[in-house]
Amino acid sequence: MFIETHCHLDYLEKKPLDQYIQEAIDNKVEKIITISVEPDNLQKVKELSEKYPQVYFSQGTHPHDAVKFTPEAKKIILDNATCSKMVAIGEIGLDYYYNHSPKDIQIKVFKEHLEMAISLGKPVIIHSREADQDMMDILTEFAPRMVKKGVIHSFTSGKELAQTALDLGFYLGFNGIITFKNAQNVRDIVDICPVNRILLETDSPFLTPVPHRGKENNPAYLPFVYEKVCELKGLDPESSHQIFIENSQEIFQLHT
């Protein structure tokens, strides 16, 4: 069995969603977390979890959309947190590569979501790009008060942030990027990350792994990420599934 810890089911467009779900099941991806990123899809991801037994969801505001975070959006997140299938606050964080929202607003909104996670006892799903120092400072400030830490998903940052996150109790999420020819820097992070702190994800519909580059990504491709992680960590792919299942269950507490 595989657990898909990060995808965007509401962004998949090439086929009916029922077909994507069935293809995931056929490839032994039996649980899926679909991620919210902005106020307009907070309810969409919740509705998907209600429609499909194997789907869980998160609630949060991506740094790109930090300017859209309002008291109304916060209320929706807090209201939806009463649902047993709402497993995390996210996708939240900092992105200084695009700066679609001003840095000061990104920081403010990120911290506000971390406070929500603390009050709810939920883990967080973090996006971090070109913001290593601010991310380290903020995580160091908030982590001591977090009952459940969380994950920096789609990790592509530097070794210092990776080690800081690991030291604070966070997990690192890896996806199809680790199969890309020019992503040795990410494979180097996999090398230093303990196996019991690795989460598997696709970030569908983005970042399609080799050998399917050029196609729309989807949760059914998660086994390709798993196989590459096993190769990099020297694990037997025939017998190592349980490690990553336990990692996912430990952080997200996915109820049946």
Secondary structure, 3 states (H helix, E strand, C coil): CEEEEEECHHHCCCCCHHHHHHHHHHCCEEEEEECCCCHHHHHHHHHHHHHCCCEEEEECCCHHHHHHCCHHHHHHHHHHCCCCCEEEEEEEEEECCCCCCCHHHHHHHHHHHHHHHHHHCCCEEEEEECCHHHHHHHHHHHHHHCCCCEEECCCCCCHHHHHHHHHHCCEEEECHHHHCCCCHHHHHHHHHCCHHHEEECCCCCCCCCCCCCCCCCCHHHHHHHHHHHHHHHCCCCCCCHHHHHHHHHHHHCCCC
